[in-house]
Amino acid sequence: MSAESTLTPYLRSVLDGRWGPTRDVVRRQINDQALVPQSGLSLDDYRTRVLGQMKDMVPLGFPASGFRPEHGGTGDVGGAVTAIETLGYGDLSLMVKAGVQWGLFGGAIENLGTQEHHDTYVKGLIDLDVLGCFAMTETGHGSNVQQLETTATYLPETGEFEICSPTPGSRKDYIGGAAEHARFAAVFAQLVTGAPGEEPVSRGVHCFVVPIRDADGADMPGVTTSDCGYKGGLPGVDNGRILFDRVRIPRTNLLNRYADVAHDGTYSSPIESDNRRFFTMLGTLIRGRVTVGASAGAAGRLGLALAVKYALQRRQFQAPGGDTEMLLLDYRTHQRRLLPLVARAYAFAIAQNEVTAELHDMQTADPATVDPKELRRLETKAAAIKAGHTTLAQRAISEAREACGGAGYMSENLLPLLRGDIDVFTTFEGDNLVLTQLVAKEQLTAYADDVQGLDAVGWVRFVASMATSYALEKTAARQVVQTLLDDSDEDPENSALTHPGTQLRLLRNREDHLTRTAAARMRRAKEDDADALEVFTETQDHLIKVGESHIERIVLESFVEVIGRVEDRETRTVLKQVRNLFVYSLLEEDLGWFLMHRHVSVERAKAIRRGVNDLCGELRPYAHNLVDAFGVPDACFDIPMLRDEAFTG
Amino acid sequence: MSAESTLTPYLRSVLDGRWGPTRDVVRRQINDQALVPQSGLSLDDYRTRVLGQMKDMVPLGFPASGFRPEHGGTGDVGGAVTAIETLGYGDLSLMVKAGVQWGLFGGAIENLGTQEHHDTYVKGLIDLDVLGCFAMTETGHGSNVQQLETTATYLPETGEFEICSPTPGSRKDYIGGAAEHARFAAVFAQLVTGAPGEEPVSRGVHCFVVPIRDADGADMPGVTTSDCGYKGGLPGVDNGRILFDRVRIPRTNLLNRYADVAHDGTYSSPIESDNRRFFTMLGTLIRGRVTVGASAGAAGRLGLALAVKYALQRRQFQAPGGDTEMLLLDYRTHQRRLLPLVARAYAFAIAQNEVTAELHDMQTADPATVDPKELRRLETKAAAIKAGHTTLAQRAISEAREACGGAGYMSENLLPLLRGDIDVFTTFEGDNLVLTQLVAKEQLTAYADDVQGLDAVGWVRFVASMATSYALEKTAARQVVQTLLDDSDEDPENSALTHPGTQLRLLRNREDHLTRTAAARMRRAKEDDADALEVFTETQDHLIKVGESHIERIVLESFVEVIGRVEDRETRTVLKQVRNLFVYSLLEEDLGWFLMHRHVSVERAKAIRRGVNDLCGELRPYAHNLVDAFGVPDACFDIPMLRDEAFTG
């Protein structure tokens, strides 16, 4: 086989990673059933359509993958995540609705429940006999889950919990499935109970299974659901609101893996600290965050594939010395618009695969063997990649839309639908700004215990009081990264910028610098006249930059590691150019910082800008391989702007 | 009156500018008729609704403003533009449909037609008895109007033109009104004719009035219209496609102000050069570009007003030492997200007002007194502000949506509808990248004649051959700018960064530097072995940066001039802080460039970053004044996220 014909499949196998066969199952389903976003359907019809598509997926097996065999599943967490990720190549409404049912609702039952719950719900929720929703967010509180206002008060006289929405802001809101299809809700609420003879007190947020509709779809007594109606996208997801007016549920509907209430009202938990218990419970829900990042990534790749394919067919303005006009992708500005985003899509796809694999390994292992510190690291990494990947996807799809001009604004060409659907991914499963800040905080405190749950001021004071000043671990966790670092000059200015060691060092040094200086600024809160809130406010943008630089650094490390394992020479060469473009474009976007802090010289800065241009030119001949390797199903390309002669002359 | 109570109206009168009363007429209409975007209507219902809203606007008078009194109008071009701009505070579907009818179709008749056309169409098109569309763009060619493929061949035997769509790409596409409502089209086509005894030849693109539907709405013989269907937004605009199969129209349907065909087929024009004629005709259509920039600006301000008002009510995460949670706008990251965009919205609104006023003065003057060079400068300025303002609006609305979290994704809160509607503004009436490049080219060749219409290579060769090297005019066109420059140190590093002279100098120096170096790179095309296309490709991103830096410089100059005329002291003080934030945030975004080319020192760079933070903090107490002064109609604020207690606690 010629290099040309093998490059695409080799690249694809790198991107597909460990669950390639699962991806292919979903790709076939997207093609066979034309699972692409639609326009012109009523909300009702769209919702019904998507529910039907979910039912058709049950026999494919992956809905069962997310559950342990002993609970009724097949125990392939990575496969479950990857399958839902791949729906990002199809219709994000379907991806979200599937994610809510099997990932969020199912995940709450699986990870927060115990045997009774598994026995009662798992089989039915896989088969869709039990349709559920995930009722965490309230109108008043989204990002701040600890402050949720819904209450679940234990009544020892009847052995029931009473679920209430005591304030306007406690209304459950934006809940996928709550408007129409869900019969059960996993409700997050403040658990209130007391042992006999004691005053009932709040024990913090716990999760309860609450039936919200009867078999005919009518609201259960005390439950009032309503419909969020039209949104910026995702028309196939029936988002709704839920109010509870003294709704009684049996005591055993508390998902009691981490805490329980005895018949007499006595509260018990294997985890003593309220804070740690709360964050342990939240931590088990990590899968939603991984899935959302992964699916957004797929949607972003789809958008880029559409725009690059269009730019490889569409001509505009006379090419000099010829009869034909120039292909859009032969314009440098057009290359600059799309190719750095393609490079970034590669880097993030690879980092995302690693997160999925780590999640799989951790969630399929014996829970007793899982190091809580490692779990917390993975949670932070999942948050980091979720924030980075969804931001990238939104940007890629917007740029893709604009790069296709008027054609890109027609729904028949999918891009506007994709743009509307992806927009909320930066918000749900954790607002990206909040997540980026969380990532930064974990870096600054090196995953210290007892930091979680501190408010801004408490957290600033904690950092200020830390004995040691922060520094990035001197030894890289990955052998390959360490080798490359050892192989490059300590002063990056003396090493070639195309050397991965230099690239790693630049991103590590930036993160290290930002983290150290952020810690130093926090320490001012120790001074006598310091206002800790002011210190926090003044450093918040610095903190965000710590988080962003961390995200970019860990993505590069994944990318470097995977390239090191690629055996085909041409594939490796192309991937290295992709990595170079990824790094050069990151550096270019943050050139002000690198120059200001003298991490690059003026001469190198100019070389970086030129380098982005040169790399765009060098990768231009591989543009079709790069996007074909995404493995986007053909059904997505059967659109007028790629098919009809009117567009392509 | 206290300063607090006068600040908002003073700021508002600055933003409202010369056509304040017209703005108020439209604001009242938006309130009275609740002209805000809707969701859940069918395309048919939405289109009918918008057409009805247009009819209700006829008695308000501004539809007649855009036409000269001698043609049947009232001759207030600025009022016409400002009225349609203000619809950007309402429903952009209505704005676009009104803009197409009165601005584009009406503008073609008004500016390219002669008395017979004015007598035949103007009154009816004001009253909506004559519904028209503007059939310029084709599927194959959007940005490149000179290459349109529709033909209009003159047939001397019958004294008719025959309009044809000879290729798949020649289909008229995305034409607002073509799907359903328009009965007439202003069709841009290659005019083909020959004098008696000569071969017919193509004379370039001209504009023709073509009836496309009969009174019952059926396609005229030879005309085939179709519907673009669903788009990323603007559901009330019936965009469609038109194909012409040998459609005959009378000779007099050529809009013949700049060229005519005699009965025997002889072609004549007062403008000899085909190129100059083409660009003169295009130039008269400048009003569409001005209106699109202005309306996008209004929509952007609306988006920012929604997000800032939400951030002033919505609390999240515990405020230290208190029972309440913190307002979103008290977070530095939230301020940084919104306030620099508010500052930019001020700067662009003011520059936009100036363009509208200049357009008004030029289009209401005796045509014989208009200097063609000044007209061309205004065309370039309109292109610059269109590109800058629409890009800003898109960014502002996206940021506003995200800053409102889940609430921002609900259609009932308007932001997602606004986001879908605004998205195409960066594309229509000139793709922003193409326009920015045009702006840069005009800077590089100082509006030289004979440059228009050159292809990339021809243009590079022209620049290369220019005798003089470019330099920004040493004397500023505005007296106030010159005075401020004189009043500041030649080395900006020695002048306070809050001094407007320093700010102007930094932006002027950047533009000057970029333009000179771009010209120097072009001159390499003179070298023997130079490939002019390669030179063009290699410098295209540089060229775009010239255009962007020009846009920011002229916007600052407008802003500075207007601030200089503000008499109320507090208003002036606040506006100066807004200007500072505008400039600091521009500098921060391009810090890499300023450092790399040693236009700012490392110390100053750090001061800029700190300065953005400080200015955000200083403007925080005025945030409500700043957005109230936009004068957004109350109807836009009657939405759940601003009204319901569930959101604001």
Chai-1 contact restraints between the chains, C-beta under 6 A:
chainA,res_idxA,chainB,res_idxB,connection_type,confidence,min_distance_angstrom,max_distance_angstrom,comment,restraint_id
A,S39,B,Y230,contact,1.0,0.0,6.0,A-B,restraint_1
A,G40,B,Y230,contact,1.0,0.0,6.0,A-B,restraint_2
A,T139,B,A646,contact,1.0,0.0,6.0,A-B,restraint_3
A,T139,B,F647,contact,1.0,0.0,6.0,A-B,restraint_4
A,G140,B,G649,contact,1.0,0.0,6.0,A-B,restraint_5
A,G142,B,G405,contact,1.0,0.0,6.0,A-B,restraint_6
A,G142,B,G406,contact,1.0,0.0,6.0,A-B,restraint_7
A,N144,B,Q316,contact,1.0,0.0,6.0,A-B,restraint_8
A,N144,B,F317,contact,1.0,0.0,6.0,A-B,restraint_9
A,P168,B,E645,contact,1.0,0.0,6.0,A-B,restraint_10
A,P168,B,A646,contact,1.0,0.0,6.0,A-B,restraint_11
A,G169,B,A646,contact,1.0,0.0,6.0,A-B,restraint_12
A,G169,B,G649,contact,1.0,0.0,6.0,A-B,restraint_13
A,R171,B,A646,contact,1.0,0.0,6.0,A-B,restraint_14
A,Y174,B,G406,contact,1.0,0.0,6.0,A-B,restraint_15
A,C228,B,M410,contact,1.0,0.0,6.0,A-B,restraint_16
A,Y230,B,S39,contact,1.0,0.0,6.0,A-B,restraint_17
A,Y230,B,G40,contact,1.0,0.0,6.0,A-B,restraint_18
A,Y230,B,S411,contact,1.0,0.0,6.0,A-B,restraint_19
A,K231,B,Y409,contact,1.0,0.0,6.0,A-B,restraint_20
A,K231,B,M410,contact,1.0,0.0,6.0,A-B,restraint_21
A,K231,B,S411,contact,1.0,0.0,6.0,A-B,restraint_22
A,G232,B,Y409,contact,1.0,0.0,6.0,A-B,restraint_23
A,G232,B,P416,contact,1.0,0.0,6.0,A-B,restraint_24
A,Q316,B,N144,contact,1.0,0.0,6.0,A-B,restraint_25
A,F317,B,N144,contact,1.0,0.0,6.0,A-B,restraint_26
A,Q318,B,D455,contact,1.0,0.0,6.0,A-B,restraint_27
A,P320,B,D455,contact,1.0,0.0,6.0,A-B,restraint_28
A,P320,B,V457,contact,1.0,0.0,6.0,A-B,restraint_29
A,P320,B,L533,contact,1.0,0.0,6.0,A-B,restraint_30
A,R332,B,T537,contact,1.0,0.0,6.0,A-B,restraint_31
A,R332,B,Q540,contact,1.0,0.0,6.0,A-B,restraint_32
A,R332,B,D541,contact,1.0,0.0,6.0,A-B,restraint_33
A,T333,B,L433,contact,1.0,0.0,6.0,A-B,restraint_34
A,T333,B,Q540,contact,1.0,0.0,6.0,A-B,restraint_35
A,T333,B,I544,contact,1.0,0.0,6.0,A-B,restraint_36
A,R336,B,D541,contact,1.0,0.0,6.0,A-B,restraint_37
A,E402,B,T426,contact,1.0,0.0,6.0,A-B,restraint_38
A,G405,B,G142,contact,1.0,0.0,6.0,A-B,restraint_39
A,G405,B,T427,contact,1.0,0.0,6.0,A-B,restraint_40
A,G406,B,G142,contact,1.0,0.0,6.0,A-B,restraint_41
A,G406,B,Y174,contact,1.0,0.0,6.0,A-B,restraint_42
A,G406,B,T427,contact,1.0,0.0,6.0,A-B,restraint_43
A,Y409,B,K231,contact,1.0,0.0,6.0,A-B,restraint_44
A,Y409,B,G232,contact,1.0,0.0,6.0,A-B,restraint_45
A,Y409,B,V424,contact,1.0,0.0,6.0,A-B,restraint_46
A,M410,B,C228,contact,1.0,0.0,6.0,A-B,restraint_47
A,M410,B,K231,contact,1.0,0.0,6.0,A-B,restraint_48
A,S411,B,Y230,contact,1.0,0.0,6.0,A-B,restraint_49
A,S411,B,K231,contact,1.0,0.0,6.0,A-B,restraint_50
A,P416,B,G232,contact,1.0,0.0,6.0,A-B,restraint_51
A,V424,B,Y409,contact,1.0,0.0,6.0,A-B,restraint_52
A,T426,B,E402,contact,1.0,0.0,6.0,A-B,restraint_53
A,T427,B,G405,contact,1.0,0.0,6.0,A-B,restraint_54
A,T427,B,G406,contact,1.0,0.0,6.0,A-B,restraint_55
A,L433,B,T333,contact,1.0,0.0,6.0,A-B,restraint_56
A,D455,B,Q318,contact,1.0,0.0,6.0,A-B,restraint_57
A,D455,B,P320,contact,1.0,0.0,6.0,A-B,restraint_58
A,V457,B,P320,contact,1.0,0.0,6.0,A-B,restraint_59
A,L533,B,P320,contact,1.0,0.0,6.0,A-B,restraint_60
A,T537,B,R332,contact,1.0,0.0,6.0,A-B,restraint_61
A,Q540,B,R332,contact,1.0,0.0,6.0,A-B,restraint_62
A,Q540,B,T333,contact,1.0,0.0,6.0,A-B,restraint_63
A,D541,B,R332,contact,1.0,0.0,6.0,A-B,restraint_64
A,D541,B,R336,contact,1.0,0.0,6.0,A-B,restraint_65
A,I544,B,T333,contact,1.0,0.0,6.0,A-B,restraint_66
A,L591,B,G592,contact,1.0,0.0,6.0,A-B,restraint_67
A,G592,B,L591,contact,1.0,0.0,6.0,A-B,restraint_68
A,G592,B,G592,contact,1.0,0.0,6.0,A-B,restraint_69
A,L595,B,L595,contact,1.0,0.0,6.0,A-B,restraint_70
A,M596,B,V602,contact,1.0,0.0,6.0,A-B,restraint_71
A,M596,B,A605,contact,1.0,0.0,6.0,A-B,restraint_72
A,V602,B,M596,contact,1.0,0.0,6.0,A-B,restraint_73
A,A605,B,M596,contact,1.0,0.0,6.0,A-B,restraint_74
A,E645,B,P168,contact,1.0,0.0,6.0,A-B,restraint_75
A,A646,B,T139,contact,1.0,0.0,6.0,A-B,restraint_76
A,A646,B,P168,contact,1.0,0.0,6.0,A-B,restraint_77
A,A646,B,G169,contact,1.0,0.0,6.0,A-B,restraint_78
A,A646,B,R171,contact,1.0,0.0,6.0,A-B,restraint_79
A,F647,B,T139,contact,1.0,0.0,6.0,A-B,restraint_80
A,G649,B,G140,contact,1.0,0.0,6.0,A-B,restraint_81
A,G649,B,G169,contact,1.0,0.0,6.0,A-B,restraint_82
